[in-house]
Amino acid sequence: MTSPYATILAGLIRHRGVKGCLVVGETDGLLVDSTLQFGVNGQIFAALTASLFRKARRASQAAGLGDAAFVQLEAENGRVCAVGRGELVLVVVAEPRVNLGLVRVDMLKAVEALA
């Protein structure tokens, strides 16, 4: 049986440079569903990304900017992007060469199907 998020994840993982995509519970950091390539530890990554997204959302609210719509972390060897809706967070981990604009547009469309 496939999960209700399988189509969303399949569409995101097809982007060149995307190493993994996950649906994560925002409050508990539990992995709901994922499509990961070798080298990404889903359970640990899910928990840490949920925490990062919660903190970015709180910081955005504290600054009077409202809810964070899209969170991006750029690191030496790649990027982490997250967008949330309801109690779920959609996360993509990608190589530095990824077409971030295209991934961002697809993530913002896909997040509408969450919740």
C-alpha positions in Angstrom: 0.0 0.0 0.0 1.4 3.4 -0.9 1.2 6.4 1.3 -0.9 9.5 0.5 2.4 11.4 0.1 4.1 9.1 -2.4 3.1 11.1 -5.4 4.4 14.4 -3.8 7.7 12.8 -2.8 8.2 11.1 -6.2 7.8 14.4 -8.0 10.4 16.1 -5.8 13.0 13.4 -5.9 13.1 13.5 -9.7 14.8 16.9 -9.6 18.4 16.7 -10.5 20.5 17.2 -7.4 17.7 16.2 -4.9 19.1 13.5 -2.5 16.0 13.1 -0.4 12.5 14.4 0.4 10.5 13.8 3.6 7.2 14.5 5.2 7.8 15.1 8.9 5.6 15.9 11.9 6.4 19.4 12.9 5.8 19.1 16.7 7.3 15.6 17.3 9.8 15.4 14.5 8.6 11.9 13.5 9.2 10.7 9.9 5.8 10.3 8.2 7.1 9.3 4.8 10.3 9.7 2.8 12.1 9.0 -0.4 15.8 9.0 0.3 18.9 8.2 -1.6 21.8 6.4 0.0 23.6 8.4 2.7 20.7 10.3 4.3 19.7 9.0 7.8 15.9 9.7 7.6 15.0 9.4 11.3 17.7 11.7 12.7 17.4 14.2 9.8 13.6 14.3 10.2 13.8 15.2 13.9 16.5 17.9 13.4 14.7 19.5 10.5 11.4 19.7 12.3 13.2 21.4 15.1 14.9 23.8 12.7 11.6 24.6 11.0 9.8 25.2 14.4 12.5 27.6 15.5 12.5 29.5 12.1 8.7 29.8 12.4 9.0 31.2 15.9 11.7 33.6 15.0 9.7 34.9 12.0 6.7 35.4 14.3 8.7 37.1 17.0 10.1 39.6 14.4 6.5 40.4 13.4 6.8 38.8 9.9 4.1 36.2 10.3 4.6 32.5 9.6 7.7 31.4 7.8 6.6 30.3 4.3 9.8 28.7 3.1 13.0 27.9 5.1 16.3 27.3 3.4 19.6 26.3 5.0 22.6 26.5 2.8 25.7 24.5 3.8 29.1 23.8 2.3 27.9 20.5 0.7 24.2 21.1 0.0 20.9 22.7 1.0 18.0 21.8 3.1 14.6 23.4 2.2 11.4 23.1 4.3 7.9 24.3 4.0 5.0 23.5 6.4 1.3 23.2 6.5 -0.8 22.3 9.5 1.2 19.8 11.6 3.4 18.6 8.7 6.7 19.8 7.2 7.8 19.0 3.7 11.6 18.8 3.5 14.1 18.5 0.6 17.8 17.8 1.0 19.8 18.6 -2.1 23.2 19.0 -3.5 24.5 22.6 -4.1 24.0 22.4 -7.8 20.2 21.9 -7.5 17.9 24.2 -9.4 16.6 25.8 -6.2 14.0 28.0 -7.9 12.3 25.0 -9.5 12.4 22.9 -6.4 11.0 25.8 -4.4 8.1 26.3 -6.8 7.3 22.6 -6.7 7.5 22.4 -2.9 5.1 25.4 -2.5 2.7 23.7 -4.8 3.1 20.3 -3.1 2.6 21.6 0.4 -1.0 22.4 -0.5 -1.7 18.7 -0.7 -0.5 18.2 2.9 -2.8 18.3 5.9 
